[in-house]
């Protein structure tokens, strides 16, 4: 998929989400529409860091782009099912134990700070614990077998690296949901709003992945903006403990501002680094 085509699909999914948001505004009112928009922007922002992780996974296994699309399709389908389970479970817990929101807030603050201070080096996911665990359940081939997930050699059924990657991606999405779903809870605990905002953000992930794949060097510092958003949503939840309520309008303003500035600054810093590198040569 070319960058131009991927970008057009990203814009299509964003436009579809905004149309759905307009429908919420018409049928459910301004407050619910703002909640959906806030949840969508948070989920979309946090997904950027997750997509960089997907890039590392595919790079580690040396997976070609035509196979990446199939894996991402299955990964997105799995994420839609898992998010429904997590959100329904999370809403049920929050309804019965409101104090859980403060724990969610603390988790988000810690996650945001860790994201800011941790330096992520390229990882070799072939040696991950998930792959080792899968190998104990079913043999895994060392080489790709086209776009197949399983292959039979003699009487033995083998999983291919593509299937192993789906397992890794689904597992990382579970870890990602631990941050993203509580972050959306800082905006709304309405299961319809939380789930639909998550789903619309997830539906555009495949196209966004291919855009980031081409432009990752230009926006490699955006993760610090994402970390600030994560920390802010954590403080928003913890502030409820002190009867402080940050409005959705203020939340949206902060999130939009941080995300926009992080994109602009990342592009500027990267360009400056490239100029310095060129001058050294």
C-alpha positions as CSV (number, residue, x, y, z in Angstrom):
1,X,0.0,0.0,0.0
2,X,1.4,3.4,-1.0
3,X,1.7,6.2,1.5
4,X,-0.8,8.3,-0.4
5,X,-3.4,5.5,-0.5
6,X,-2.8,4.6,3.1
7,X,-3.3,8.3,4.1
8,X,-6.5,8.5,2.1
9,X,-7.8,5.5,4.0
10,X,-6.8,7.1,7.3
11,X,-8.8,10.2,6.4
12,X,-11.7,8.0,5.3
13,X,-11.9,6.3,8.7
14,X,-11.5,9.6,10.5
15,X,-14.3,11.1,8.4
16,X,-16.5,8.0,9.2
17,X,-15.8,8.5,12.9
18,X,-16.8,12.2,12.7
19,X,-20.0,11.3,10.9
20,X,-20.8,8.8,13.6
21,X,-20.0,11.5,16.2
22,X,-22.4,13.8,14.4
23,X,-25.1,11.2,14.7
24,X,-24.4,10.9,18.5
25,X,-24.7,14.7,18.7
26,X,-28.1,14.7,16.9
27,X,-29.6,11.7,18.8
28,X,-27.9,11.8,22.2
29,X,-26.8,15.4,22.7
30,X,-23.7,17.6,23.0
31,X,-22.3,15.9,26.1
32,X,-22.3,12.4,24.7
33,X,-20.8,13.7,21.4
34,X,-17.9,15.3,23.3
35,X,-17.4,12.1,25.3
36,X,-17.2,10.1,22.1
37,X,-14.8,12.6,20.5
38,X,-12.6,12.6,23.6
39,X,-12.5,8.8,23.8
40,X,-11.7,8.5,20.1
41,X,-8.9,11.0,20.2
42,X,-7.3,9.4,23.3
43,X,-7.5,5.9,21.7
44,X,-6.2,7.1,18.4
45,X,-3.3,9.0,20.2
46,X,-2.3,6.0,22.4
47,X,-2.5,3.6,19.4
48,X,0.4,5.4,17.8
49,X,2.8,3.9,20.3
50,X,1.3,0.5,19.9
51,X,1.8,0.7,16.1
52,X,5.5,1.5,16.5
53,X,5.6,-1.7,18.5
54,X,4.0,-3.6,15.6
55,X,6.6,-2.2,13.3
56,X,9.3,-3.7,15.6
57,X,7.6,-7.0,15.6
58,X,7.3,-7.3,11.8
59,X,10.9,-6.1,11.5
60,X,12.2,-8.7,14.0
61,X,10.6,-11.5,11.9
62,X,11.4,-9.9,8.6
63,X,7.8,-10.1,7.4
64,X,7.1,-8.6,4.0
65,X,4.4,-6.0,3.6
66,X,1.9,-8.2,1.7
67,X,1.8,-10.6,4.6
68,X,1.7,-7.8,7.2
69,X,-1.8,-6.8,5.9
70,X,-3.3,-10.2,6.6
71,X,-1.8,-10.4,10.1
72,X,-3.1,-6.9,10.9
73,X,-6.6,-7.8,9.7
74,X,-6.8,-10.8,12.0
75,X,-5.2,-8.7,14.8
76,X,-7.8,-5.9,14.4
77,X,-10.7,-8.5,14.5
78,X,-9.2,-10.0,17.6
79,X,-8.9,-6.5,19.2
80,X,-12.6,-5.8,18.5
81,X,-13.6,-8.9,20.4
82,X,-11.1,-8.4,23.3
83,X,-12.1,-4.7,23.7
84,X,-15.7,-5.6,24.1
85,X,-14.9,-8.1,26.9
86,X,-12.5,-5.7,28.7
87,X,-14.9,-2.7,28.4
88,X,-17.9,-4.6,29.7
89,X,-15.8,-6.0,32.5
90,X,-14.3,-2.6,33.3
91,X,-17.7,-0.8,33.3
92,X,-19.2,-3.5,35.6
93,X,-16.3,-3.2,38.0
94,X,-16.4,0.7,38.0
95,X,-20.2,0.7,38.6
96,X,-19.7,-1.5,41.7
97,X,-16.4,-0.2,42.9
98,X,-16.0,3.5,41.9
99,X,-12.7,3.7,43.8
100,X,-11.2,1.5,41.1
101,X,-11.0,4.6,38.9
102,X,-8.4,6.0,41.3
103,X,-6.3,2.9,40.8
104,X,-6.7,3.2,37.0
105,X,-5.5,6.8,37.3
106,X,-2.4,5.7,39.3
107,X,-1.6,3.0,36.6
108,X,-1.9,5.6,33.8
109,X,0.4,8.1,35.6
110,X,3.0,5.4,36.2
111,X,2.7,4.2,32.6
112,X,3.0,7.7,31.2
113,X,6.2,8.4,33.3
114,X,7.7,5.1,32.3
115,X,7.0,5.8,28.6
116,X,8.8,9.2,28.9
117,X,11.9,7.9,30.7
118,X,12.4,4.5,29.1
119,X,14.6,4.3,26.1
120,X,13.3,1.6,23.8
121,X,15.9,-0.3,21.9
122,X,15.0,-2.6,19.0
123,X,13.9,-6.0,20.4
124,X,14.2,-9.4,18.9
125,X,10.7,-10.8,19.4
126,X,11.8,-14.2,18.1
127,X,13.1,-14.8,21.6
128,X,10.0,-13.5,23.4
129,X,8.4,-15.6,26.1
130,X,5.2,-15.7,24.2
131,X,6.9,-17.4,21.2
132,X,8.7,-19.8,23.6
133,X,5.4,-20.7,25.3
134,X,3.7,-21.3,21.9
135,X,6.6,-23.5,20.8
136,X,5.9,-25.8,23.8
137,X,2.2,-26.1,22.7
138,X,2.8,-26.5,18.9
139,X,6.0,-26.7,16.8
140,X,6.8,-23.4,15.0
141,X,8.6,-23.4,11.7
142,X,11.7,-21.2,11.3
143,X,10.7,-20.0,7.9
144,X,7.5,-18.4,6.4
145,X,5.2,-20.7,4.4
146,X,3.7,-18.0,2.2
147,X,0.7,-16.4,4.0
148,X,-0.2,-19.6,5.8
149,X,-0.6,-19.8,9.5
150,X,-0.3,-23.6,9.8
151,X,1.4,-26.3,7.7
152,X,1.5,-30.0,8.0
153,X,4.8,-31.8,7.6
154,X,4.3,-35.5,7.5
155,X,1.9,-36.2,10.4
156,X,3.0,-33.2,12.4
157,X,1.1,-29.9,12.4
158,X,3.4,-26.8,12.6
159,X,2.5,-23.2,13.3
160,X,4.3,-20.6,11.0
161,X,5.9,-17.4,12.1
162,X,2.8,-15.5,10.9
163,X,0.6,-17.3,13.4
164,X,3.2,-16.6,16.1
165,X,3.1,-12.9,15.2
166,X,-0.7,-12.8,15.6
167,X,-0.3,-14.2,19.1
168,X,2.4,-11.5,19.9
169,X,0.2,-8.7,18.5
170,X,-2.9,-9.9,20.4
171,X,-0.9,-10.1,23.6
172,X,0.5,-6.7,23.1
173,X,-3.0,-5.4,22.4
174,X,-4.1,-6.8,25.8
175,X,-1.3,-4.9,27.5
176,X,-2.1,-1.8,25.5
177,X,-5.8,-2.1,26.5
178,X,-4.7,-1.9,30.2
179,X,-3.7,1.7,29.5
180,X,-6.1,2.8,26.8
181,X,-9.4,1.7,28.3
182,X,-8.8,3.3,31.7
183,X,-7.7,6.4,29.8
184,X,-11.1,6.5,28.0
185,X,-12.8,6.0,31.4
186,X,-11.4,9.4,32.3
187,X,-13.8,10.8,29.7
188,X,-16.8,8.5,30.0
189,X,-18.0,5.3,31.6
190,X,-20.9,4.8,29.2
191,X,-20.1,1.4,27.6
192,X,-21.6,2.5,24.3
193,X,-19.4,5.6,24.1
194,X,-16.3,3.8,25.3
195,X,-16.7,0.8,23.0
196,X,-17.7,2.7,19.8
197,X,-14.9,5.3,20.3
198,X,-12.4,2.4,20.7
199,X,-13.7,0.5,17.7
200,X,-13.7,3.5,15.3
201,X,-10.1,4.2,16.3
202,X,-9.1,0.5,15.9
203,X,-10.7,0.3,12.4
204,X,-8.3,2.8,11.0
205,X,-5.2,1.3,12.6
206,X,-4.2,-0.8,9.6
207,X,-4.0,2.2,7.3
208,X,-2.4,4.3,10.0
209,X,0.2,1.6,10.4
210,X,1.3,1.8,6.8
211,X,1.5,5.7,7.1
212,X,3.7,5.4,10.2
213,X,5.8,2.7,8.5
214,X,6.8,5.3,5.9
215,X,7.1,8.3,8.2
216,X,8.3,6.7,11.5
217,X,11.6,8.5,11.5
218,X,9.9,11.9,11.2
219,X,7.6,11.2,14.1
220,X,9.7,9.1,16.4
221,X,9.4,11.7,19.3
222,X,5.6,11.7,19.2
223,X,5.7,9.0,21.9
224,X,6.6,11.7,24.5
225,X,3.4,13.5,23.6
226,X,1.4,10.3,24.0
227,X,3.1,9.7,27.4
228,X,2.0,13.2,28.5
229,X,-1.6,12.4,27.4
230,X,-1.5,9.2,29.3
231,X,-0.2,11.0,32.4
232,X,-2.8,13.7,32.1
233,X,-5.7,11.2,31.9
234,X,-4.3,9.5,35.0
235,X,-4.3,12.8,36.9
236,X,-7.8,13.5,35.6
237,X,-9.0,10.2,37.3
238,X,-7.0,10.7,40.5
239,X,-8.3,14.3,40.8
240,X,-11.8,12.9,41.4
241,X,-10.5,11.7,44.8
242,X,-10.2,15.4,45.8
243,X,-13.5,16.3,44.2
244,X,-11.8,18.1,41.3
245,X,-13.5,17.7,38.0
246,X,-11.8,18.5,34.7
247,X,-14.4,19.2,32.1
248,X,-14.5,17.3,28.8
249,X,-13.9,20.5,26.9
250,X,-10.7,21.2,28.9
251,X,-9.6,17.6,28.4
252,X,-10.1,17.8,24.7
253,X,-8.2,21.0,24.5
254,X,-5.2,19.6,26.4
255,X,-5.1,16.4,24.4
256,X,-5.4,18.1,21.0
257,X,-2.7,20.7,22.0
258,X,-0.3,18.1,23.3
259,X,-0.7,15.8,20.3
260,X,-0.4,18.7,17.8
261,X,2.7,20.2,19.5
262,X,4.3,16.7,19.8
263,X,3.9,16.1,16.0
264,X,5.2,19.5,15.1
265,X,8.2,19.4,17.5
266,X,9.0,15.8,16.4
267,X,9.1,16.8,12.8
268,X,11.3,19.9,13.6
269,X,13.7,17.9,15.8
270,X,14.0,15.1,13.3
271,X,14.7,17.6,10.5
272,X,17.4,19.4,12.6
273,X,19.0,16.0,13.3
274,X,19.1,15.2,9.6
275,X,20.7,18.5,8.8
276,X,23.4,18.0,11.5
277,X,24.0,14.4,10.2
278,X,24.3,15.7,6.6
279,X,26.8,18.5,7.6
280,X,28.9,15.9,9.4
281,X,29.2,13.9,6.2
